[in-house]
Amino acid sequence: MTRGIPFRPMALAVALVAGSAAAADAATVTIACSALGIGHQLCREGAEAWAGETGNQVRFVATPKSATDQLALYQQLLAAGSADIDVLQIDVVWPGILGDHFLDLSERIAEDERSAFLPTLIGAATVDGRLVALPWFTDMGLLYYRKDLLERYGRKVPETWADLEQTAALIQEKERAAGGDRLWGYVWQGRAYEGLTVNALEWIDSFGGGTIVDAEGAVTVDNPRAAEALRTAAGWVRTITPEGVLNYTEEEARGAFQSGSAVFMRNWPYAWPLANAADSPVKGKVAVAPLPKGGPGGKHTGALGGQMLAVNKASANPDAAVDLVRHLTSAAEQKRRALKGYNPTRPALYEDAELTAANPVVAVLGEAIGSAVARPSQVTGERYNQLSAETFQAVHRVLSGTAEPERALADLERALERLSRRGRW
């Protein structure tokens, strides 16, 4: 049986699916998962398979497409003690914000089962010793590049940001001289929003400038290496990067790259199947690599992204809800999803030959994920969103040329010190 209700903040749109062997005492579990494209379809398929196997029922909640609106909805419902949603799909940076409202899964999931997941993600899902979610799929910032253009001009995949600048400038100049007037060297996410915080963190970490706030809560962003990273990025604008990047999110960057208007792009793994879709102008011409190092003493890095599944403390059916989470994060289900482009959170799957052949991004991620940098959301908890806003606003001023890196970082450090109450987040 399926039914729908128009979305309103406290009147959630739901669809009910009953297991084929549903018993009179079957549990009904409500799950909120992505409303975006194939992600919603894959969630529905996985949950419906669980319902069919267990005889339970599953209801699907339609949530807002915007992550900001989705977080606001969750905060409203959870703060009210609502049991309307049993299982919630959450961003990797939300455990510190929402974790108090979730079950401690370490009491229900044995250590050997937890150890099958990527340690970095289990760490991100752990708040004050409580495992508040299980990792579902993972993301990491990657460098996309036009392999045909690099081959044409005899250039290697860049190891450092300086290498990228040189290669991007050379190919941009040569292609424009040959009539490709719209080609730019490098596109990324420069709008003043969370995506710019992510890019800035990657730049700073690649230069060895820290993670904005360290694991103990100390603000560390005002340092020479961080300033060098921001100065480097600001130098790309209007040279190898269009000024319009200052208003780009992931989709604007993907649109430019996929239309053939850029040599390099920073983006998440979701862009891979789209860039290689049948109607893509760059189909078969794209490859991926880790993001460049910040010089000889720097490192390859990429911001850790992804989604997790958490169980509402107020759930009327916690045992069934946990069982659904187990099913959706199982090795078999993650492999099914990974074959469609959603990267697994279990290290063993990165060695699966069928999977790496079908999805080349998995092979790159398998090698690079150990160097991923986590946003400081765990240590900053409920104040992470404010930290991010202060960060992307400061970085945007540098990129737009209205502030020097040193001054912007000094101001940012003072603002974060006030926000943190001097490290006591």
SULMO-V602147 format. One record per residue. N is the residue number from 0. BURIAL is 1 if it has 16 or more other C-alpha atoms within 10 Angstrom, else 0. D_FIRST is the distance of its C-alpha to the first C-alpha in Angstrom with 1 decimal. Layout:
n: <N;N>
burial: <BURIAL;BURIAL>
d_first: <D_FIRST;D_FIRST>
//
This chain:
n: <0;1;2;3;4;5;6;7;8;9;10;11;12;13;14;15;16;17;18;19;20;21;22;23;24;25;26;27;28;29;30;31;32;33;34;35;36;37;38;39;40;41;42;43;44;45;46;47;48;49;50;51;52;53;54;55;56;57;58;59;60;61;62;63;64;65;66;67;68;69;70;71;72;73;74;75;76;77;78;79;80;81;82;83;84;85;86;87;88;89;90;91;92;93;94;95;96;97;98;99;100;101;102;103;104;105;106;107;108;109;110;111;112;113;114;115;116;117;118;119;120;121;122;123;124;125;126;127;128;129;130;131;132;133;134;135;136;137;138;139;140;141;142;143;144;145;146;147;148;149;150;151;152;153;154;155;156;157;158;159;160;161;162;163;164;165;166;167;168;169;170;171;172;173;174;175;176;177;178;179;180;181;182;183;184;185;186;187;188;189;190;191;192;193;194;195;196;197;198;199;200;201;202;203;204;205;206;207;208;209;210;211;212;213;214;215;216;217;218;219;220;221;222;223;224;225;226;227;228;229;230;231;232;233;234;235;236;237;238;239;240;241;242;243;244;245;246;247;248;249;250;251;252;253;254;255;256;257;258;259;260;261;262;263;264;265;266;267;268;269;270;271;272;273;274;275;276;277;278;279;280;281;282;283;284;285;286;287;288;289;290;291;292;293;294;295;296;297;298;299;300;301;302;303;304;305;306;307;308;309;310;311;312;313;314;315;316;317;318;319;320;321;322;323;324;325;326;327;328;329;330;331;332;333;334;335;336;337;338;339;340;341;342;343;344;345;346;347;348;349;350;351;352;353;354;355;356;357;358;359;360;361;362;363;364;365;366;367;368;369;370;371;372;373;374;375;376;377;378;379;380;381;382;383;384;385;386;387;388;389;390;391;392;393;394;395;396;397;398;399;400;401;402;403;404;405;406;407;408;409;410;411;412;413;414;415;416;417;418;419;420;421;422;423;424>
burial: <0;0;0;0;0;0;0;0;0;0;0;1;1;1;1;1;1;1;1;0;0;1;0;0;0;1;1;1;1;1;1;1;1;1;1;0;0;0;1;0;0;1;1;1;0;1;1;1;1;1;1;1;0;1;1;1;1;1;1;1;1;1;1;1;0;0;0;0;0;1;1;0;1;1;0;0;1;1;0;0;0;1;1;1;1;1;1;1;1;1;1;1;1;1;1;1;1;1;1;1;1;1;1;1;1;1;0;0;0;0;0;0;0;1;0;0;1;1;0;1;1;1;0;1;1;1;1;0;0;1;1;1;1;1;1;1;1;1;1;1;1;1;1;1;1;1;1;0;1;1;0;0;0;0;1;0;1;1;1;1;1;0;1;1;1;0;1;1;1;0;1;1;1;0;0;0;0;0;0;0;0;0;1;1;1;1;1;1;1;1;1;1;1;1;1;1;1;1;1;1;1;1;1;1;1;1;1;1;1;1;1;1;1;1;0;0;1;1;1;1;1;1;1;0;1;1;1;1;1;1;1;1;1;1;0;1;1;0;1;1;1;1;1;0;1;1;0;1;1;1;0;1;1;1;1;1;1;1;0;1;1;1;1;1;1;1;1;1;1;1;1;1;0;1;1;1;0;0;0;0;0;1;1;0;0;1;1;1;1;1;1;1;1;1;1;0;0;1;1;1;1;1;1;1;1;1;1;1;1;1;1;1;1;1;1;1;1;1;0;1;1;1;0;1;1;1;1;1;1;1;1;0;1;1;1;0;1;1;1;1;1;1;1;1;1;1;1;0;1;1;0;0;0;0;1;1;0;0;1;0;1;1;1;1;1;1;0;1;1;0;1;1;1;1;1;1;1;1;1;1;1;1;1;1;1;0;1;1;1;1;1;1;1;1;1;1;1;1;1;0;0;0;0;1;1;1;0;1;1;0;0;1;1;0;0;1;1;0;1;1;0;0;1;0;1>
d_first: <0.0;3.8;6.8;10.5;13.8;17.2;19.1;21.8;23.8;22.4;19.1;17.0;14.4;11.3;8.0;5.9;5.8;6.9;10.2;11.0;13.5;11.9;14.6;15.1;16.9;14.6;15.1;12.7;14.4;14.3;16.1;18.1;19.2;21.1;20.1;22.8;22.5;22.0;21.9;18.4;17.3;19.1;17.7;14.1;15.3;17.2;14.7;12.1;15.1;16.0;12.7;13.3;16.9;16.7;13.9;13.0;10.0;10.5;10.1;12.1;14.8;16.6;20.2;23.4;24.9;28.3;29.1;31.3;28.6;26.1;28.9;29.6;26.1;26.0;29.5;28.5;25.5;27.4;30.6;28.9;27.7;24.0;21.4;18.6;18.7;19.3;20.1;22.0;23.3;26.9;29.9;32.7;34.9;32.7;33.3;36.5;35.0;31.9;32.8;33.8;30.2;28.9;29.2;32.2;30.7;34.2;34.0;31.0;31.8;35.1;37.8;37.7;34.1;34.8;37.8;35.7;34.8;37.3;39.6;39.8;36.1;36.1;39.0;37.1;34.3;36.8;38.0;40.9;40.4;36.7;34.1;31.5;29.3;29.0;29.9;27.1;29.0;32.4;34.4;38.2;40.4;41.9;44.6;43.5;46.5;47.6;49.1;50.7;52.7;53.8;55.0;56.8;58.8;59.3;57.5;55.9;52.6;53.8;54.5;55.4;54.7;58.2;57.5;54.4;56.5;59.2;57.0;54.8;58.0;59.7;56.8;56.1;59.8;60.1;57.0;58.0;61.4;59.9;57.9;54.7;55.3;51.8;51.6;51.5;52.0;49.3;46.2;44.1;42.4;45.0;43.2;43.7;40.4;39.0;39.5;43.2;43.4;41.9;44.4;47.3;46.5;46.6;49.9;51.4;50.3;51.6;55.0;55.0;54.7;52.1;48.7;49.4;49.0;49.9;48.1;50.3;49.4;52.7;52.6;54.2;53.5;57.1;58.9;60.8;58.3;55.5;57.8;58.7;55.0;54.4;57.6;56.6;53.3;54.9;57.4;54.7;53.8;55.7;57.2;54.5;51.5;51.0;51.4;48.0;46.5;47.1;44.0;41.9;38.7;37.1;35.9;39.3;41.0;38.7;39.2;42.9;43.0;40.6;42.5;45.6;47.3;47.8;49.3;47.5;44.4;43.1;39.3;36.4;35.1;32.2;34.9;35.8;33.1;33.4;37.2;37.0;34.4;35.6;36.5;38.2;42.0;42.7;40.6;42.7;45.2;43.6;44.0;43.3;45.6;46.0;47.2;51.0;53.3;55.2;58.5;60.3;59.7;56.1;52.9;49.8;46.9;43.5;41.3;38.5;35.0;31.5;28.4;27.6;24.8;25.6;24.2;24.5;27.1;25.3;22.1;21.1;20.1;22.9;23.1;19.6;19.9;23.2;21.9;19.3;22.3;24.4;22.0;21.7;25.5;26.5;29.0;26.8;24.1;26.8;28.5;25.5;25.2;29.0;29.2;27.2;29.7;28.6;31.5;31.3;32.5;33.9;37.5;37.3;35.0;37.7;39.8;37.2;39.0;36.1;34.5;37.8;38.5;35.2;35.3;38.9;37.9;37.0;40.6;42.1;39.8;40.7;44.3;44.0;41.4;44.1;46.0;43.1;43.9;41.5;41.5;43.1;39.9;40.1;43.6;43.1;39.9;38.8;41.7;40.6;39.2;42.6;44.5;42.6;43.4;47.1;47.1;45.7;47.8;50.9;50.2;49.5;52.9;54.5;52.8;53.6;57.2;57.6;58.1;59.9;58.0;60.3;60.1;56.4;55.8;58.4;56.6;53.2;54.6;56.0;52.7;50.7;53.4;53.0;49.2;49.4;52.2;54.3;52.0;50.4;46.9>
//
